[in-house]
Amino acid sequence: MKYLSNKKGFLGTENNNTKEENVVVIPFGLEKTVSYGGGTSRGPKEIIKASHQVELFDEDLNKEPYKYIGIKTLKPFSIKKNITDALKQIENINKIVLDKKKFPITLGGEHSLTPGAIRPFVKKFGKICLLHFDAHADLRSSYNGNKFSHASAIRRCLDYPSVSVISFGIRNISSSEIPFLKKNKKRIKIYWAKDKTKWNLAEFKKIIKNKKVYLTFDVDGLDLSIMPATGTPEPGGLLWDETMNIIKIAAQSSEIVGADVNELSPIKGFDSYNFLAAKLAYKIISYSFEFKKKLNR
């Protein structure tokens, strides 16, 4: 695997930081099935660029987490043109990273990358719980005739019988998805955005406890007031502090083994949205490693 220099990679840290990497950042600007606004192919580049402005000190953890973790970024590479080939490509990359006992975090790119990204996790760990942030359930059998559409991302993940899903922020679901949801109630738990004030996070903590977790974060899970830079924005979503609380609970209660942040469609001149996605990725990494040590003691 070929890495960018620390200065050019995620967070843009000094090249004299020689700590061996425990995290591999994978830029994967997949854009094959977007159905409204486009631009996800530019997401990884803009997230990495914005990450150079993210403060490295975490006021919650009272440290600069990257110094204790070690983060490297893969050099950008060409993505296969065919969607099934592209999914195989991200599968192979994640397998290499996992075989080296590293933590892969993919910067997308559209959400259709996730079913490919999780295959090596399913093979390695067996049971995987997807912690899924999104405006959309993504449980369609297919969309616009494509079963690998970004609107079918979670449905494709559930093709693996050992995968379960906990979704936060859902506020858009089609009538065709409801029968599948009802049929798979034991594998799918949704915390609907409309019920935010009534969410039982103690129950969530119990459900996710001691599981191997893959975190997939579609940025349209956030309210469009703080994240309009996405192809399918929806009102009524998650705000920053409540999002951090959920991720922190998950990191304290389970083992987060990999992640992706997807569906950023950068808007020229509005770098704050790219910055939010970059800080989100850093917080996911930081929380995952901070509490992993305590879980494994």
C-alpha positions, 0 to 999 in steps of 0.5 A, a space after each residue: 500500500 502506498 501512503 501520502 506523506 503525513 503533511 498531505 494526508 488526513 489531518 496534515 500532521 508533521 512528517 516527523 511523526 513516525 508512529 506506526 499507523 493503526 488507522 488507514 484512511 482510504 479515499 474512495 470517491 465512488 460516484 456511480 448511482 447517485 439519484 439527485 445531487 452529484 459530486 460524491 467523487 470529490 468528497 474524499 479530496 475535500 475532506 482531506 483538504 479540510 482536515 488540515 484545519 481540524 484542531 488536533 487536540 480533543 477537548 473531551 479526551 484531553 489529548 491529541 489522539 492522533 499522536 497515540 494512534 498513528 494515522 496514514 492515508 492511502 495515495 489516491 487511486 483510480 476506482 473501477 468503472 463497473 459498480 460490482 468491480 468497485 465494490 470488489 476493489 474496496 473489499 480487497 483494500 479493506 481485507 489487506 488493511 484488516 490482515 495487517 491488524 489495522 483500522 480502515 476508515 473509508 472516505 466516500 463516495 456514495 453509500 453504495 460502497 458499504 456492502 463491499 467495504 464490510 465483506 472482509 469484516 464479516 469474513 473475519 469476525 462473523 457477526 457484525 453490527 452496523 451502526 448506521 447514521 442516515 436520513 434514509 433506511 436504504 432498505 430498497 431491494 433495488 432503485 432505478 433498476 440497480 440492486 447496488 444503488 446507494 438507496 439499497 446500501 443497507 439492504 445489500 449489507 443485510 444479504 449477509 445473514 450474520 449482519 444486524 443494523 442499528 440505524 439513527 436519524 432515519 426520516 425517509 423510507 418508501 412503502 416498498 421497504 416496510 415489508 422487509 423491515 417488518 420481516 427483519 425486526 430482529 435484525 434491524 433496530 431504527 431510532 427514527 428522527 421523529 422520536 429523537 426526544 424519546 430515544 432510549 439510549 440506555 436501551 441502545 447501550 444494552 443492544 450494542 454491548 460487546 458487539 463488533 461494530 462497523 460504523 457507516 455514516 451517511 452525512 445526510 443523517 445530519 440535519 440539513 441546517 448543518 449539512 446541506 452538502 449532500 445529494 439527498 438532504 433531509 430536514 429533521 436530522 441529527 445535530 452535532 452534540 447528539 451525534 457525538 453522544 451516540 458515537 461515544 456510547 457505542 465506542 464505550 460499549 462495543 468494539 468499533 472495528 472499521 468505518 466509512 463516512 460517505 455521501 459528502 457532495 462538496 459545495 464550492 465556497 462552503 468549506 465548513 461542510 467539508 470541515 464538519 465531515 473531516 472533524 466527524 472522521 477524526 472523532 470516530 477514530 479518536 473515540 474508537 481507539 480511546 475506549 477500545 483500550 479500556 474495553 480490552 483491559 
